[in-house]
């Protein structure tokens, strides 16, 4: 009796887990960076794009893991 194994299927869940975890970490990092930058904008900068500080305050104050 011969047993065949397919190397690409062995431990395939591990690589998927790490890719998914890396994608989440990248999105958290990008979200935190964008919120930090937005918090530095002046009232005039915000007015130029049609926003006020009161409209973005909630977004800026969210923790990085919250979308």
N, C-alpha and C positions, 0 to 999 in steps of 0.2 A: 504494500500500500504506500502511495506517495502522497505527501502533504505539500501543497503549494501555498505560498504566501505572497501577498502583493505588498511590497515595501511601502508604496504610497498610502496604503490604508492603515498601516501600523502606526499608532499614536497620532492619528489625524486629528483627534479632538484637542490635543495639546496645542498644536500650532494655531488652530482656529481660536482657541481661548486667548492665547497671547496676542494674536492679531486684533481680536475684539477689544481686549484690555488696552492695547496700545492706541487704538482708534478712540476709545473713550478718554484716555489721558490727553491725547492731542486736542480733542474737542474742548475739554475742560481748560486746557492751557490757552487755547485761542479765545474762548469765551472770557476768561479772566483778563487776557491782554486787551481785548476790545472794550471791556468795561472800564479798565484802568484808563485807557486812552479817552474814552467818552467822558469820564469824570474830570479830565483835565481841560476840556473844552470850555471856552468862555461863553457867557450868555449871548454875546454877539455871534460867535461861531454857530451856536445852536439855532439862533434866530435865522441865520442864513439858510439853514436846511429846513426851516419851518417847525422847529421844536423849541420848547422852553425847558428850563431846569426842572420844573415841577413834573413835566411829562416823562423825563428820563430818570428822575431820582429813584424810583422804584426799581428800575432795571439796574442801575449802577450799584444799588445796595444789596442786590441778590448775591448769595454765595455762588462760587464758580460752578458748583455741580448742578445748580438749578437752571433749567432752560428758560 
